[in-house]
Amino acid sequence: MLGFMRALHVRLATGDIGRNILRWSTVLMLISLASGLYLWWPRKRIRIRGPWRSRLFWSDQHNSFGIFSLVPLLLLTATGIVIGFEDEVSSLLDKMYGTQPVHSNQTPARSEPGQGSTELTPDQAIAIASAQLPGALPYRLQMPRYGGLYVVSLTYSDNRIAAEHNSISLDPRNGRIVAVNQSAGLSPRERFMATNEAIHTGSILGMPTRILAALASILLPLQVISGLLIWIRRTNILRRG
């Protein structure tokens, strides 16, 4: 379920087509926020007047809510652009830091199942992985399929940026550790991308920034609706005139 929701958020669950739609939408969103600030600046309205059905009410609501949510929405949009253009940004950062690009979609060496071998249980795999990183909490377990590996993901509660970038791959037959990835060993590019994702999800400062990101996300559709209502009412007035 979590994997589908991430695919829906990043690619509209439609692969490259959805990814292109979303990443260019974030660019348009950034332009829309900048133009909104430009239109708000001369009058600097922060008040709500009139009955809720009036054009004045929706205009004031659009201005007031828009300016209060501007900074969070700018952060969400800017970090969303980085995520949308992740390949291009990663390539640029690798050139800046002089490091070789690391392709996260590479498949690790697979374990070949043997005759009469006894597979490790999920609990045993988690126990072995947890022993390698004392103090880390396991939060995800990838099951071996077709002779694959157990991949245990672990997180540190005191590290909000790269906490989840820890994983241990295990041979399901004998518990041998095949690969270890730790947040402490992240490259500058990987740490930058991890920080960007932490800002985008609101986990950068814990619960307060998560709540702020959630509120900004809720206000965004309200801004779209109020802006649409203002445009419709203005169009109707011009037609009558």
C-alpha positions in Angstrom: 0.0 0.0 0.0 2.8 2.4 0.9 4.6 1.6 -2.3 1.5 2.3 -4.4 0.9 5.6 -2.6 4.5 6.7 -3.3 4.1 5.7 -6.9 0.9 7.7 -7.1 2.5 10.7 -5.5 5.7 10.7 -7.6 4.4 9.2 -10.9 0.6 9.1 -10.7 1.1 5.3 -10.7 1.6 5.6 -14.5 5.3 5.4 -14.9 7.3 8.0 -16.9 4.2 9.7 -18.3 2.9 10.5 -14.8 6.3 11.5 -13.7 6.7 14.0 -16.5 3.2 15.4 -15.8 4.0 15.9 -12.1 7.4 17.3 -12.4 6.4 20.0 -14.9 3.3 20.7 -12.8 5.6 21.6 -9.9 7.5 24.0 -12.1 4.2 25.6 -13.0 3.2 25.7 -9.3 6.4 27.6 -8.5 5.5 30.2 -11.2 2.0 30.4 -9.8 3.3 31.1 -6.3 5.6 33.8 -7.5 2.9 35.5 -9.5 0.5 35.2 -6.5 3.1 37.0 -4.3 3.5 39.7 -7.0 -0.3 40.3 -7.1 -0.7 40.3 -3.3 2.2 42.7 -2.6 0.8 46.1 -3.6 -2.3 45.8 -1.3 -1.0 43.3 1.3 -4.4 42.2 2.3 -4.7 39.9 5.4 -8.4 40.1 6.3 -11.6 38.4 5.4 -14.8 40.4 4.8 -18.3 39.9 3.6 -20.7 37.0 3.5 -19.1 33.6 2.5 -20.9 33.6 -0.9 -19.6 37.0 -1.9 -16.7 37.6 -4.3 -15.1 39.8 -1.6 -15.1 36.9 0.9 -13.4 34.5 -1.5 -10.9 37.2 -2.7 -9.9 38.0 0.9 -9.7 34.3 1.8 -7.5 33.6 -1.2 -5.2 36.5 -0.3 -5.0 35.8 3.4 -4.6 32.0 3.3 -2.2 32.3 0.3 0.3 34.6 2.1 0.3 32.5 5.3 0.9 29.3 3.3 3.4 30.8 0.9 6.6 29.8 2.6 5.6 26.1 3.3 4.2 25.8 -0.2 7.4 27.2 -1.7 9.4 24.7 0.3 7.2 21.8 -0.8 7.2 22.9 -4.4 11.0 23.5 -4.6 11.8 20.2 -3.0 9.2 18.5 -5.2 11.0 19.9 -8.2 14.2 18.3 -7.0 12.5 15.0 -6.5 10.8 15.3 -10.0 14.2 16.0 -11.6 16.1 13.6 -9.4 18.2 12.1 -12.1 19.3 15.4 -13.5 20.0 16.9 -10.0 21.9 13.7 -8.9 24.1 13.9 -12.1 24.8 17.6 -11.4 25.7 17.0 -7.8 28.0 14.0 -8.7 29.9 16.4 -11.1 30.1 19.1 -8.4 31.5 16.7 -5.8 33.5 14.7 -8.2 31.9 11.4 -7.3 30.7 8.6 -9.5 26.9 8.3 -9.8 25.3 5.5 -7.8 22.3 3.8 -9.3 19.9 2.8 -6.6 18.0 0.5 -8.9 20.8 -2.0 -9.3 19.9 -5.5 -8.2 22.2 -7.0 -5.6 23.7 -10.4 -6.0 21.0 -13.0 -5.6 21.2 -16.1 -3.5 20.7 -19.3 -5.3 18.4 -21.7 -3.5 19.9 -25.1 -2.7 18.5 -28.6 -2.4 17.3 -29.3 1.1 18.3 -25.9 2.4 16.5 -24.4 5.4 15.4 -20.8 4.9 15.8 -18.2 7.6 12.5 -17.1 9.1 11.6 -13.4 8.9 12.0 -13.0 12.7 15.5 -14.5 12.5 16.4 -12.2 9.6 15.3 -9.1 11.6 17.2 -10.3 14.7 20.5 -10.7 12.7 20.1 -7.3 11.1 19.2 -5.6 14.3 22.3 -7.0 16.0 24.5 -5.3 13.3 23.1 -1.9 14.0 22.5 -1.5 17.8 19.9 1.1 18.6 18.3 1.0 15.2 14.7 0.0 14.8 13.6 -2.3 11.9 10.6 -0.8 10.0 10.5 -2.7 6.8 11.3 -6.3 5.6 11.6 -7.2 2.0 10.9 -10.9 1.6 13.1 -13.1 -0.7 11.4 -14.1 -3.9 12.7 -16.5 -6.5 16.0 -17.1 -4.7 16.4 -13.4 -3.6 17.5 -11.9 -0.4 16.0 -10.7 2.8 16.4 -6.9 3.0 15.9 -5.4 6.4 15.5 -1.6 6.6 16.2 0.1 9.9 15.9 3.6 11.2 17.4 5.7 14.0 14.9 7.7 16.0 17.3 10.5 16.6 18.2 11.1 13.0 15.4 12.7 11.1 17.2 13.3 7.8 18.9 10.1 6.9 17.5 7.8 9.5 15.8 5.5 7.0 18.9 5.0 4.8 20.0 1.9 6.6 19.5 -1.6 5.2 21.1 -5.0 5.6 20.7 -7.8 2.9 20.8 -11.4 4.1 21.1 -14.7 2.4 17.8 -16.5 3.3 19.5 -19.9 3.5 22.1 -19.3 6.1 21.8 -15.7 7.4 25.0 -14.6 5.8 25.2 -10.8 5.4 25.5 -10.0 1.8 25.4 -6.1 1.9 25.2 -3.4 4.5 24.1 0.2 3.7 24.4 2.8 6.5 23.3 6.4 6.7 26.7 7.3 8.1 28.3 6.3 4.8 26.1 8.4 2.5 27.8 10.4 -0.2 27.3 14.2 -0.3 24.8 13.7 -3.1 22.9 11.1 -1.2 22.8 13.2 1.9 21.6 16.2 -0.1 18.8 14.2 -1.6 17.9 12.7 1.8 17.7 16.2 3.3 15.5 17.4 0.4 13.1 14.5 1.0 13.0 15.2 4.7 12.0 18.8 4.0 9.4 17.7 1.5 7.8 15.2 3.8 8.0 17.5 6.8 10.1 15.1 8.9 13.1 17.5 9.0 12.2 18.8 12.5 9.8 16.1 13.6 6.1 16.4 14.3 5.8 20.3 14.1 7.1 20.4 10.5 5.0 17.3 9.6 1.9 19.2 10.8 3.0 22.3 8.9 3.5 20.3 5.7 0.1 18.7 6.1 -1.7 22.0 6.7 0.0 23.5 3.7 -1.1 20.5 1.6 -4.7 20.9 2.8 -4.7 24.7 2.0 -3.5 24.1 -1.5 -6.8 22.7 -3.0 -8.6 25.4 -1.0 -6.5 28.0 -2.8 -7.3 26.4 -6.2 -11.0 26.4 -5.5 -11.1 30.0 -4.3 -9.0 31.1 -7.2 -11.3 29.3 -9.6 -14.4 30.9 -8.0 -12.9 34.4 -8.2 -12.1 33.8 -11.9 -15.6 32.5 -12.7 -17.3 35.4 -10.9 -15.0 38.0 -12.6 -15.7 36.4 -16.0 -19.5 36.5 -15.4 -19.2 40.2 -14.4 -17.3 41.0 -17.6 -19.9 39.2 -19.8 -22.7 41.1 -18.2 -20.9 44.4 -18.7 
